Amino acid sequence: MKINEILKHIEDWAPPGIAWDKDNPGIQVGSAEARARNVLICLDLTREIVKEAVLNKCNLIISHHPLIFNPIRKIQISDDPTSQLIELLIKNNITLYSAHTNLDFSKNGVSFQLAKTLGLKNISFLKALGEKLVKLVVFVPEDSVEKVSEALFSCGAGIIGEYTGCSFKTRGKGTFRPSESANPAIGKRGKFEEVNEIRLEVVANSWQVMGIVDAMRDAHPYEEPAYDIYPIRNPSTEFGFGAIGELEEGKSENEFLDLVCAKLNANGLKFSPSIGRQIRKVAVCGGSGSELLDQAIACGADAFLTADVRYHTYFDALGKILLIDGGHFETEVLVFPELKRYIQKFFKRDKISVKVLISKHLHSPVKVYNYSKRSK
Ligand SMILES: [Zn+2]
């Protein structure tokens, strides 16, 4: 299996088109054309992890955080760690790929795995992703509607939640006059035509729409199909921010903090003062998710677990919700077993003996000093 086939599977789950505008998911270094040997998964790339890849014959590393986040102006190997890592990857023929906020915003991605780890039930997105959908409208002569519809659906148009093949059709009259250079499928050059047409409309993901238009053009009988693409503000049913669910049984605040600490394997947690009620409904967002605090409160969550929480944000939570900072590293690494399982599924299906490894060198760069354990 070529590396780009693995990447295609990952992007079916976590399309780069849904990523945050300022993010840089996708190939960071290397080529996707090589045949995949073994695959190594990590959070951040380090020299240690490149060595681990070489040792385990991995020529694809998948990091959650992109190595190249801000544009690089020069590759200066003498004193720049990022440049040194780029050199090391190229020298060892290793491709580095990142699935970052696109993996955060996908079902069963970072936040869903965090929610599952806490044992939450009825998990859904905390907030739907907006402004990533478009409406594609195409005008089709009546006898070609089925063929054009199929072309649209086969490229991913017309999906609404659990329903595929969603479209709407309205009858009408299309008019046109072909020029002397045109090759009209219906009518004659220079002659005004009026044809019974169907206005066929479907929703589509914005990052897929140009591929869908290409397929529509192939299936459409006209030399110049008339079509419109409108941005729409509907929330996505497939992608979103954070996750929310319920504990099977309500817990006291201390019991819940114990659970979080144990499940995250955390040395300590920062949290807001007591809200004086049981914790049952829980919102989570792996990594820096403080901006979802208002949404978590509005959804009636008793607790909100995220990371990188700033001092003033704890005031916003006071008396309303138990706000917990579980650590950036700790709330994100939980997605790796799912990523491993997901990629392995394709190798098993195709009977390919490629190993998918989670790095043994996953370490948070943040340490917690624990006074009571100082002598242990
Ligand atoms: Zn992160």
Residues whose N, C-alpha, C, O or C-beta is under 5 A from the ligand:
A	BS01	ZN	G287
